[in-house]
Amino acid sequence: MRFETTIHRPVEVDGVGLHHGVPVRIRILPAPAMTGIVFLRTDLEKFPIPASWRHVARVSYATSLMRQGVLISTTEHLLSVFYSMGIDNAYIEIDNLEVPILDGSGQPFVRLIQEAGIRTLRRRKRYLRIRRDVEVEASGKRIRIVPSDTFELTCDIFFDHPLVGRQRLEMEVTPEGYAQCIAPARTFGFEWELAAMKDMGLIRGASLENAVCFNRGEVLNPEGLRFPDECCRHKALDLIGDLALIGKPLLGHVIAERAGHAMHTAVVAKIMSDPSLYELVTSDQLEARAAHALVG
């Protein structure tokens, strides 16, 4: 895409928050160029919270944003969809503190954007292109981003369960590929962890309608899995949602090995704290560079 985008018309949906269990309605509205993605807490006089790495608050089982003590929780699914479907600018009116989980995947948000339509604006889109390798590693987990002129993703996970085990996904992320291969993948958990998570004040809104749950040997959801590697695809969905906090489309090959929200946001912070790691380019500059390379 050469130019920034927004949506054509407002759309809305309601549901419950996965962790807080509160009822919530969101309304997605068009926004002008250079706005970015901005949450507006309508229950707090439309208090604005930009979807930016600068406002990352908590990153345990979900990514939360906070500005001046005002919280927006579980942002990753919606931001993942905006990012992958090419939406640069939007206002998200939200009347509670957590984005609704809906069916646990990004698919309902993809349908919302398709219903709203995409409008091209008059400002050239700028991409953040990784210039040299960036890496964060801890406790056997790692994220590495290497230079590329496209947005490529390699996601590798391991869970000690007969239906999960080691899974790996490799793809170039495009709106069409994302909508088909990543967006339908649902959040997931394991039955033996549920009590501890509830004791921590989490998953108060969870059910088999909005999450995949495994017991020791099988899937408890009557409909089963949407993909044999649904867990890996959902981890990729989460990763993209956290990378969206960069605020610009990323050009680079992201290689994630057993990483989670904390590591996702750590690599974003590392990139944004060191301008030597990246450059801002337009699609015209990328095309000119490719043409020059062919001539050379």
C-alpha positions as CSV (number, residue, x, y, z in Angstrom):
1,M,0.0,0.0,0.0
2,R,1.4,3.4,-1.0
3,F,-0.8,5.6,1.2
4,E,-2.2,5.6,4.7
5,T,-5.6,4.2,5.3
6,T,-8.6,4.3,7.7
7,I,-12.0,2.7,7.6
8,H,-14.9,4.0,5.5
9,R,-17.7,4.0,8.1
10,P,-18.1,3.3,11.8
11,V,-18.7,-0.2,13.0
12,E,-19.3,-1.6,16.5
13,V,-19.5,-4.8,18.5
14,D,-20.1,-5.8,22.1
15,G,-18.9,-8.7,24.3
16,V,-17.1,-9.5,27.5
17,G,-13.5,-9.0,28.5
18,L,-11.5,-12.3,28.8
19,H,-9.7,-11.5,32.0
20,H,-11.9,-8.9,33.8
21,G,-15.2,-10.5,32.7
22,V,-16.8,-7.1,32.3
23,P,-19.4,-6.3,29.5
24,V,-17.9,-3.9,27.0
25,R,-18.8,-2.3,23.7
26,I,-16.4,-0.9,21.2
27,R,-17.1,1.4,18.2
28,I,-14.5,1.8,15.6
29,L,-14.4,5.2,13.8
30,P,-12.5,6.7,10.8
31,A,-9.6,8.9,11.7
32,P,-7.4,11.3,9.7
33,A,-3.9,10.6,8.5
34,M,-1.1,10.6,11.1
35,T,-3.6,9.8,13.9
36,G,-2.5,6.2,14.4
37,I,-4.7,3.9,16.4
38,V,-6.2,5.6,19.5
39,F,-8.5,4.2,22.2
40,L,-11.1,6.5,23.7
41,R,-12.5,5.5,27.0
42,T,-16.1,6.8,26.6
43,D,-16.9,6.0,30.2
44,L,-14.2,8.5,31.1
45,E,-15.1,11.5,28.9
46,K,-13.3,9.9,25.9
47,F,-9.9,9.8,27.6
48,P,-7.4,9.0,24.8
49,I,-4.8,6.2,25.0
50,P,-2.7,5.9,21.8
51,A,-1.8,2.3,20.9
52,S,1.9,2.9,21.4
53,W,4.9,1.2,22.9
54,R,5.3,4.2,25.1
55,H,2.1,3.3,27.0
56,V,2.7,-0.4,27.6
57,A,1.7,-1.2,31.2
58,R,1.2,-4.9,31.9
59,V,2.3,-7.8,29.7
60,S,1.7,-11.1,31.6
61,Y,-1.2,-13.0,30.0
62,A,-2.3,-10.0,27.8
63,T,-0.9,-6.7,26.7
64,S,-2.3,-3.7,28.5
65,L,-1.9,0.0,27.8
66,M,-2.0,2.8,30.4
67,R,-1.9,6.6,30.2
68,Q,-2.2,8.8,33.3
69,G,-3.6,5.8,35.3
70,V,-6.3,4.9,32.7
71,L,-6.1,1.4,31.5
72,I,-7.0,-0.5,28.3
73,S,-6.5,-4.3,28.7
74,T,-6.1,-7.2,26.2
75,T,-5.3,-5.0,23.1
76,E,-3.3,-7.5,21.1
77,H,-6.1,-9.2,19.1
78,L,-7.7,-6.0,17.8
79,L,-4.3,-4.4,17.1
80,S,-3.1,-7.5,15.3
81,V,-6.0,-7.3,12.9
82,F,-5.6,-3.5,12.3
83,Y,-1.9,-4.0,11.6
84,S,-2.2,-7.0,9.3
85,M,-5.2,-5.7,7.4
86,G,-3.4,-2.4,6.7
87,I,-5.4,0.0,8.8
88,D,-3.1,2.9,9.9
89,N,-5.6,5.3,11.5
90,A,-8.7,4.7,13.6
91,Y,-10.4,5.8,16.8
92,I,-11.7,3.0,19.0
93,E,-14.4,4.1,21.4
94,I,-14.6,1.7,24.3
95,D,-16.8,1.9,27.4
96,N,-14.9,-0.3,29.8
97,L,-11.3,-1.3,30.5
98,E,-10.9,-4.4,28.4
99,V,-11.3,-5.0,24.6
100,P,-14.0,-7.7,24.1
101,I,-12.6,-11.2,23.5
102,L,-15.5,-12.2,21.2
103,D,-14.7,-15.8,20.0
104,G,-11.1,-15.6,21.1
105,S,-9.6,-15.0,17.7
106,G,-9.1,-12.1,15.3
107,Q,-11.7,-13.3,12.8
108,P,-14.6,-11.2,14.2
109,F,-12.5,-8.0,13.9
110,V,-11.5,-8.9,10.4
111,R,-15.2,-9.1,9.5
112,L,-15.8,-5.8,11.2
113,I,-13.1,-4.1,9.0
114,Q,-14.5,-5.8,5.9
115,E,-18.0,-4.5,6.8
116,A,-16.6,-1.0,7.4
117,G,-14.5,-0.9,4.2
118,I,-11.0,0.6,3.9
119,R,-10.5,4.2,2.7
120,T,-7.2,5.4,1.3
121,L,-5.9,8.8,2.6
122,R,-3.6,11.3,0.9
123,R,-0.5,10.8,3.0
124,R,2.2,8.4,1.9
125,K,2.5,5.4,4.2
126,R,5.9,5.2,5.9
127,Y,7.3,1.8,6.9
128,L,9.8,1.0,9.6
129,R,12.5,-1.1,8.0
130,I,15.0,-3.0,10.2
131,R,18.6,-2.1,9.1
132,R,20.5,-4.6,11.3
133,D,19.7,-7.6,13.5
134,V,17.8,-7.0,16.7
135,E,17.6,-9.8,19.4
136,V,16.1,-10.3,22.8
137,E,16.7,-13.6,24.6
138,A,16.0,-15.0,28.1
139,S,15.4,-18.4,29.7
140,G,15.5,-20.3,26.5
141,K,13.1,-17.9,24.7
142,R,14.2,-15.6,21.9
143,I,13.0,-13.1,19.4
144,R,15.3,-12.0,16.5
145,I,14.4,-9.6,13.7
146,V,16.6,-9.5,10.6
147,P,16.5,-7.0,7.7
148,S,14.0,-7.7,4.9
149,D,11.9,-5.6,2.5
150,T,8.7,-7.5,3.5
151,F,7.1,-8.4,6.8
152,E,8.0,-12.1,7.3
153,L,7.2,-14.2,10.4
154,T,8.6,-17.4,11.8
155,C,6.9,-18.5,15.0
156,D,8.1,-21.6,16.9
157,I,6.3,-22.8,20.1
158,F,6.5,-25.9,22.4
159,F,4.0,-27.1,24.9
160,D,4.2,-30.5,26.6
161,H,0.9,-31.8,25.4
162,P,0.1,-34.5,22.9
163,L,-2.0,-32.2,20.7
164,V,0.4,-29.3,20.7
165,G,4.1,-30.3,21.2
166,R,6.4,-28.3,18.9
167,Q,4.7,-26.2,16.2
168,R,6.2,-23.9,13.6
169,L,4.7,-21.3,11.3
170,E,6.5,-19.5,8.5
171,M,4.9,-16.9,6.2
172,E,5.0,-13.5,4.7
173,V,2.2,-11.6,6.4
174,T,-0.2,-10.1,3.9
175,P,-3.8,-9.0,4.5
176,E,-5.2,-12.0,2.5
177,G,-2.8,-14.5,4.2
178,Y,-3.5,-13.2,7.6
179,A,-7.3,-13.3,7.2
180,Q,-7.1,-16.9,6.1
181,C,-4.3,-18.4,8.1
182,I,-3.9,-16.5,11.3
183,A,-7.0,-14.5,12.2
184,P,-9.2,-17.5,12.9
185,A,-6.8,-19.0,15.5
186,R,-8.2,-18.7,19.0
187,T,-6.6,-18.1,22.4
188,F,-6.0,-21.3,24.3
189,G,-5.2,-22.6,27.8
190,F,-4.8,-25.8,29.8
191,E,-7.4,-27.1,32.3
192,W,-4.9,-27.7,35.1
193,E,-3.8,-24.0,35.0
194,L,-7.3,-22.5,35.2
195,A,-7.6,-22.4,39.0
196,A,-4.3,-20.7,39.5
197,M,-5.1,-18.1,36.8
198,K,-8.5,-17.4,38.4
199,D,-6.8,-16.9,41.8
200,M,-4.7,-14.3,40.1
201,G,-7.8,-12.4,39.0
202,L,-7.5,-13.6,35.4
203,I,-9.8,-15.3,32.9
204,R,-13.0,-14.2,34.6
205,G,-14.8,-14.0,31.3
206,A,-13.3,-17.2,29.8
207,S,-15.5,-20.0,28.4
208,L,-15.4,-22.6,25.6
209,E,-17.1,-20.0,23.5
210,N,-14.1,-17.8,23.5
211,A,-11.1,-20.0,24.1
212,V,-9.7,-23.4,23.3
213,C,-9.1,-25.5,26.4
214,F,-7.0,-28.7,26.6
215,N,-7.2,-31.3,29.3
216,R,-4.4,-33.9,29.6
217,G,-5.3,-35.7,26.5
218,E,-7.9,-33.9,24.4
219,V,-9.6,-30.6,23.4
220,L,-12.6,-29.8,25.5
221,N,-14.3,-27.7,22.9
222,P,-17.0,-29.8,21.1
223,E,-16.0,-28.4,17.7
224,G,-12.4,-29.2,18.1
225,L,-9.5,-27.2,16.7
226,R,-9.7,-24.9,13.6
227,F,-6.2,-25.9,12.6
228,P,-3.9,-28.7,13.8
229,D,-1.4,-26.0,14.7
230,E,-4.0,-23.5,16.0
231,C,-1.9,-22.7,19.1
232,C,1.1,-21.6,17.0
233,R,-1.1,-19.5,14.7
234,H,-2.6,-17.8,17.7
235,K,0.8,-17.1,19.1
236,A,1.7,-15.5,15.8
237,L,-1.5,-13.4,16.1
238,D,-0.5,-12.2,19.5
239,L,3.0,-11.4,18.3
240,I,1.8,-9.2,15.4
241,G,-0.6,-7.4,17.8
242,D,2.3,-6.5,20.1
243,L,4.5,-5.5,17.1
244,A,1.8,-3.1,16.1
245,L,2.8,-0.9,19.1
246,I,5.7,0.3,17.0
247,G,3.1,2.5,15.3
248,K,4.3,1.9,11.7
249,P,4.2,-1.2,9.4
250,L,7.4,-3.3,10.0
251,L,9.7,-4.5,7.3
252,G,11.8,-7.3,8.7
253,H,11.9,-11.0,9.3
254,V,10.7,-11.7,12.8
255,I,11.8,-15.1,14.3
256,A,10.1,-15.9,17.6
257,E,11.0,-19.0,19.6
258,R,8.7,-19.7,22.6
259,A,8.3,-16.0,23.1
260,G,5.4,-14.2,24.9
261,H,4.0,-10.7,25.5
262,A,6.8,-9.6,27.7
263,M,9.4,-10.5,25.2
264,H,7.4,-9.1,22.3
265,T,7.1,-5.7,23.9
266,A,10.8,-5.8,25.0
267,V,12.0,-6.2,21.4
268,V,9.7,-3.3,20.4
269,A,11.1,-1.1,23.1
270,K,14.7,-2.1,22.1
271,I,14.0,-1.1,18.5
272,M,12.4,2.2,19.3
273,S,15.1,3.2,21.8
274,D,17.9,2.9,19.2
275,P,17.2,4.8,15.9
276,S,20.3,3.2,14.3
277,L,18.4,-0.1,14.2
278,Y,15.9,1.1,11.6
279,E,15.0,3.6,8.9
280,L,11.7,5.0,7.8
281,V,10.9,4.5,4.1
282,T,8.0,4.9,1.7
283,S,7.0,2.2,-0.8
284,D,8.4,4.5,-3.6
285,Q,11.8,4.4,-1.9
286,L,11.6,0.6,-1.7
287,E,10.7,0.2,-5.3
288,A,13.4,2.6,-6.4
289,R,15.9,0.6,-4.3
290,A,14.8,-2.7,-5.9
291,A,15.0,-1.2,-9.4
292,H,18.5,0.1,-8.7
293,A,19.6,-3.4,-7.4
294,L,18.3,-5.0,-10.6
295,V,20.1,-2.5,-12.8
296,G,23.3,-2.9,-10.7
